[in-house]
Amino acid sequence: MIPVELYFLLAIFLLLNLFIGLIRIYRGPDRVTRLLAVQLFGTTTVAILLTLAEGMGIPALRDVALLFALLAAIVAIAFVRLPPEAAEEESE
C-alpha cells in the first residue's frame, strides 16, 4: 500500500512541472512548441487529478480527469486547425 503523503508529493511535483509548462507556453518561439506545451498541460492536469483521486479516495475526480482529457484533445485539434493568419496575429 502506498502512503497518502506520497500521492500528495507526486501531485506537488506535477504542479511544478505544470508551472514550467506554463512558462514554456508564454515564451514559446513557435506554434509547435506552444502546442506541445499545451498538450503537456492537459496531460499533467489529468495526472494530477488521477493522483489526487487515488490519494484522497474521491472517485469523482476520475470523471473530472476524463473531462480534462477530452478537453485537451479538442484544444489540440483547434490549435492545429487555427488559420495561419490568426496565428500571426496571435504572435504580434
Secondary structure as the mmCIF struct_conf table of DSSP 4:
data_model
#
loop_
_struct_conf.conf_type_id
_struct_conf.id
_struct_conf.beg_label_comp_id
_struct_conf.beg_label_asym_id
_struct_conf.beg_label_seq_id
_struct_conf.end_label_comp_id
_struct_conf.end_label_asym_id
_struct_conf.end_label_seq_id
HELX_RH_AL_P HELX_RH_AL_P1 VAL A 4 ARG A 27
BEND BEND1 PRO A 29 ASP A 30
HELX_RH_AL_P HELX_RH_AL_P2 ARG A 31 MET A 56
TURN_TY1_P TURN_TY1_P1 GLY A 57 GLY A 57
TURN_TY1_P TURN_TY1_P2 PRO A 59 PRO A 59
HELX_RH_AL_P HELX_RH_AL_P3 ALA A 60 ARG A 81
BEND BEND2 LEU A 82 LEU A 82
HELX_RH_AL_P HELX_RH_AL_P4 PRO A 84 SER A 91
#
